[in-house]
């Protein structure tokens, strides 16, 4: 997403429809409004990729009371989306810890501190019932429940997501302070109140090196904030396009028309 590929509307390759993003990543119209205002004030200057990076920081710091940081800027926008790569590289809600570590390692992120710190973004936001109902009713395929799920929390979630109910119903990722950016995500994991299996696996996987980090962040919010900022900057530096690479889109949902013509002409010359 460091080249704003997720913002492209593409019925074939679009990343919006990738399994980890579909009906989960939202708010695209907010980015559209930001881009329109910036194009009006200073055309062809601020990339959609930089808008996403700034919006992420503001969502955490200004809207949710979390840490702030200086966002490194200068990214440019890519020409294509890649649904296949999004499906294979983005973490999923039911991943084991080993799978999560592989996802992070594949893009050059640390498999312990970056993994735990960035997972802490689930201290706010919502998730659909379909992302965790297997934990409530059929964890291993024999009508059982996830043994790492707090039994009181289990009943609360069953009220929100009854068996056979609306799988798109939303519930809070952090049941304690759902709209604030704090360290309650980690205290929730310690009492088996992580909503997603991928969340709870950070604490409930026996012998995992992530357990100590969860405990540290739970007892020290400042340590979490500091690590989160460092990890967000590292994540924002995953293969960005800079200099003359890519372009600055005028519409975040589509590549510039000049780019389309240029690419078509190049393809024509190549075929000739």
Secondary structure, 3 states (H helix, E strand, C coil): CCCCHHHCCCCCCCHHHCCCCCCCCCCHHHHHHHHHHHHHHCCCCCCHHHHHHHHHHHHHHHHCCCCCCCCCCCCEECCCCCHHHHHHHCCCCCCCHHHHHHHHHHCCCCCCHHHHHHHHHHHCCEEEHHHCHHHHHCCCCCCCCCCCCCHHHHHHHHHHCCCCCCCCCEEECCCCCCCCCCCHHHHHHHCCCCCCHHHHHHHHCCCCCHHHHHHHHHHCHHHHHHHHHHHHHHHCCCCCECCCCCECCCECCECCHHHHHHHHHHHHHHHC
